[in-house]
Amino acid sequence: MGGLRLPTAPITCARPQGDGSTLLKNLLRLRLLPGVGDRRLRLLLERFAGAGAALAAPPGSFGAVAGARALEARSDPDSARRADEILMFCEAEGIQVTGLGLPLYPRRLLELHDPPAILFWKGDSSFLGVRCVTIVGARRATGYGRRVAERLGRDLAARGVVVLSGLALGIDGAAHRGALSVGGATAAVLGAGVDVAHPPSHRNLHKEIGIRGLLVSEFLPGEAPLAHHFPRRNRLLAALSDAIVVVEARRRSGALITVDHALDLGREIFAVPGSVESPLSEGTNELIRDGAHLLTGVDDLFFRMDWHDSSPTSRVTGLDLGPGASMDPDALALWQALDEGPLLLDDLARASDMEPGRVLSALSRLEIFGWVVQDGGSQIRRREGRREAE
């Protein structure tokens, strides 16, 4: 599993309890068996109506689906131990885990014919259920491409859209930075374990997104960024978004794999035009020729998607909220706790009766969309003019 570090600190982050905990552990045990990838795991779940039933199935029936190597490893006590170690490591590192049939599993991934059985993330998972646009393109991008990607990331995030990309060099990194530059929401889908910063030059960006945004991966913690991981990563980039924007791409670019998946899923495709003399514009110009929407700015995308700018209340949760439902419960609790005036973070946690982790998550949403500010003395207060939430 290369790179997995066992936790040395006490476990503080709660993992699913009861049936959820058991199901997650059983899913992970199946996933760890040799020769069992997402396809075979899905077949096992369908054949035996659940992960626990698959692990307890008669050897002949199990081996017929999972294979001889998986059958032999199933009885090895190390498989259960390794699953526990991974879950403990995730708890210690603040990495959340979900799987097929469990709460928090993104519904959009169920549209894939091969949804990942297990998903790991670090950060604010609420980003996965809102308006989201994937920006992809060349790793060796031109200055023009990087500038356009950063501007698109900035402008989309400023209008309440989550900017999704793959944390790669070039276009990906520029899009993430653009979103972060305005305090907006961005999520990175990785081709390695969620704790692995790749490329190494994006280590600081990886860390910042883990704190202020969201890191997502279907690969086990510590897994290296192998070449065959990235085409699989690209299908998640397509599934989790409402639209795909390609900024620069050669005729045979990995970004076009994301486009293929997006077309299969019925997502809208946008491409930024480029010079006919540039090889990095061949892929994008051909997309436009073949029917992709030409994109010169976010207004083009909003028009084609028939989107309107989200109101500040809607953008807190990213939902199309009706009257009287302006905020999610945690954000509203913080807002109400600040009714009497500014509070320090510890005092805010006590006043709202929430754990610090939940406070920080909800507070980040309120800050991103301008509901609260932090003054020089570290006190948090309502932003002037914001009274609508009540």
N, C-alpha and C positions, 0 to 999 in steps of 0.2 A: 504494500500500500504506500510505499515510499514517501517519507516525509511526515507521517502521522506522529504527532507528539502527544504523549499521554499527559493528562492534566495533573498538575501538582497542587493546585489550589482547591479549596472546598467547592463543591458543586452548588451554584447559587441560582442558575437559570432553570426554571421548571420545564421539563419535557412533558409530553402528553401523559396523562395518568389513566389508570384502569385499562379499558379496552383499547383506547387510542395508543397507549404506550406499548401494549402487547402487539398490536397490529403493526406499528412502526418497526418494532424490533424484528418481527417475523418477515416483513418486507425486506428489511436490510439483510437478514440472514440469507434469504433467497438470492438477493442481488449479489452477495459476496461469493456464492457458489461458483466454481469454475465453469465457464461455458454458458452461464445464465446472464444474458443481457436483457435489455428491455423487451425484446420480442419474445424470448422464451419465458421471461417472468410473466408477461401478460398472458401467454398461453397457459402457464401453470395456474394463474389466478382464475382464468375462465374454466379450465378443466376441473379444478377442485373447489371452486367457489370460495376462494380465500387463501391467504398466505399460511395461516395456521393449519388449515386442512391439507394444504400441499405438503407442508413439512411432516405431517403425520400420515400421509398417504402410503399405501402398500408400495414396497420397493419396485415391483414390476411396473406399476402404473406411473409412479413418479419418474423412473428412469426412462420410460418410453417418451416422455415429454422433455425432461431436463437433460438427459444424456447420462452416460456411465460415470463420467468424472464428477458430475454434480451429485449423483446418487451416492457415490463413495464418500464425498465430502460432507454430505448431509448429516451423517451420524458422528462426525468429528466434533467433540465438545468445543473445539477452538472456534467453530463458526459462531456459536452463541456468545462466546467470550469476545470475539472481535466486534460483533455488533454492539455489545455493551460498551466496549472501549470507544468506539466511534461516537456513540450517543453521549457518553460522558465527556469526551473531548469537545463536542459541539456545545454542550452546556457550559463548560468552562470558558470557551472562547466566544460565547454570545452568538453562536450560529444556530439558527432555527432549522428544524427539519419537518417536512411533511411528506405525505405519499398518497398514492391513489386511494380514494375512499376516505381520506382523513380531512378534518377541517383545515382551512387555509390553502388547500391545493387550488391553484389558479384554474378557473373554469375554462379559460381560453385554451389551455393546454389540452383539454379533453377533445378539442377539435382535430388534433393530430391523430394519424392512424397509429403512431407509436409514441404516445405520451410517456415521459419519463416516470418510472415507478416511484422514484424518490427525488425530492428536490431539497436543496440546501440554500439558505440565504442568510445574509447579514445586513441589517438595516431595517428600513420601514417597508414592510410588505404591502401596505395599503396602496403603494404605487402601482401594484400589478392589477388593480381592479378599476383603473381610471383611464381617462383619455391618454393614449400613449402613441408616440411616433418613433419608429426606428430610423436612425440615420446611419448609413454604412457607406463604405467606399474604399479607395485605395490606401494601402499602408504607406507606400511611397508617394504620398500626395504632393501636388504642387502647392506653392504658397497661395495661389488662388483658391484651390480646393479646401485648404485648411481654413482660410478666412471665411469662405462661404459656410462651411460646416459649423464653425464657431458662431457665426451670426445666426444661422438657423437654430442651433441649440439654445442660444441666448433668447431669441425672439419667441420660440415655442414655449420655453420655460416661463418667460415673463407673462405669457398668456394662459398659464395654468396647465400646460401639457407636459406630461412626463417624457423626457428624452431618453430613449433606449438605444444602447449600442453595445459593442463587444469589447471595449477597452483596448483595442489594438492601436498600433501606431497610426499616424496620419489622420484620416477623417474621423475615426472613432474617438480618439482622444480629444480632438478639437471640439466635437459635438458635446462631449461630457463637460469639458472646461467651459464652454459657452453657457450651458445650463447652470453650472455652479457659480459662474461669475455674477449672476443676478439673484442668487439665493434660491434658484428653482430646483425642481425635482429631476433627478437623473438616475437611471438604473443600468447596470452593466451585467450582461450575461456572459459568463466565462467559459473558456474551453479547458479549464483546469479546476482543481478544488477551489472552493470559495475563499479559502485562506491563502491561496497561492497568487502572488502578484506577478502577472505576465502581460507584457514584457517587463523585465526588471526596471527599465527606465520609467515605468509608470507606477512604481511602488508607492510614491506619495499620492498619486491620483487614485490608486486602488484604496489606499487608507482613507482618503477624504470621502470617497463615494461610500465606503462602509460606514462612515460616521454620519454624513449628511444626506446620503441617498440610499441605494440598495444594490447589493452584490448578489447574483443568483448563479447557481450551478447545479447540474445534475450529476456531476462527478464527485467522488468521495473526497473528503478533506485530505489534503496532501498529495492528491493525484497531479502528476505533471501534465503540462500542456502538450499532449501528443498530437501529431498532424491529423489523425482521423477524428479527433475530438471536435475540430472546428466546423466541419460540415454539419455535425449533429447540433452543435451550438447554434448554428444559423437557423435551424428550423424553429428553435425557441424564440429567437429574435423576431421571426415572422409571426409566430402564433400569439405572442404576448402583445402585439401592437395592433393599432387600427389602420396604420398606413406605413409604407416603407418609402424612404427617401434615399436615393443613390446620388452621391455628390460627384465622385470621380471613380471610374472603373474601366479597366481594360476589357477587351472583348471576351477574354476568359478569366474573369475575376471571381474571387470567392464571394464577393458581394452579390453576384448574379445568382448564386445558389440560394441566398436568402430570398431573392426575388422569385425564384421558381417555387419555393415553399409558400411564399405569400400568395402567388397566383392560385396555387392549389387550394388555399384557404379562403380565397375570395377577398383578400385585402387589396386596398388601393395602392397603386405604384406611382411614385413621382420620381422624376429625374431632373437634375440640374444640367442645362446645356453647357457645352464646352467647345473649345476651338476644334475645328475639323482637322487641324494640323497636329493635334496632340493625341498620342496613343492612349492617354489616360481619359480621353473623352469618347473613345470609340464605343465603349459599352453603354455609357449614358445616352449618347446621341442615337444609338441603335434602339435603345429602349423607347425613346421618344418617337422614333420612326415607327416602331411596332405598336404604339398605342398608349405608352405610359404618359401620365400628365406632365407637361413641362412645368418646372418649378423655378421661379425667380425670387420668391420670398414667401413668407408664411401666409400672406393674404391669399396667394394662389391655393394653398392647401386648405385653408379654412373655407374658401369658396367651394372647392370641389367636394369637400367632406360635408358641406352644409352645416358647419359649426359656427357658433356664435361665441364671442368672448365669454368665458365663464365669469359669473359674478364672484366677488371675493368669498362669499359664503359657500358657494358651490365648490370653489377651488380648494377649500380646506379639506374636503373629503373626496373631491373629484366626482361626486355623484350629481345627477340631475335632481336636485332636491326641490320639494314643493314647499308651500308656505308652512312656517312653524317647524321646519326640520332643517335648520341652517347648518348645524355642526354635528359631528359625531359626538357620542357621549363623553369621551375623555376630554376632547377639546372644549366642549361646553362646560364641563366641571371646572377646568382651569379658568375659563373666562368668568364664570360666576364667582370663583374664589378671589379674583382680582377686583371685585366690585367695590371693595372698601379702599383700594389703593394699592401701590406697588408692594411686592413681596420678594424676599430672597427665595432662591430655589428650594431650600429645605422647608421654609415656612409655607411655600406654595404646595409642596407635597403633603404637608400635614393638613393644610386647609382643604385640599381637594380629596384627602383620604385615599391617595393612590401611591403605588410603589414608584420609586425614583425612575425606573426604566420606562414605565408608562407615561410619567410626567414628561420626561425628555422627548419621547416620541411625539406626544400630542403637542408639546411646546414647539417642536421644530415645525410642525404643520402650521401652527398659528403664526410663527415668525416668518416662514416662507411667504405667506400670503398677506402679511402686513397687519395682522390683528393685534400683535403685541410687540413691544420693543424692550430691550435691556439697556438700562442706563449705565453711566460710568461707574456707579457704585454696585453693580451686579444685581440691582433690583429689577424685577420684571414688572412691567405695567402695561395696561391697555394703551393702544395707540389712539391718539386724539382723533375724535370723529367716528370711532368705531363703536356704535351702540346698537347696530341692527340685529346682532345675534340674539338679543333678548326679545 
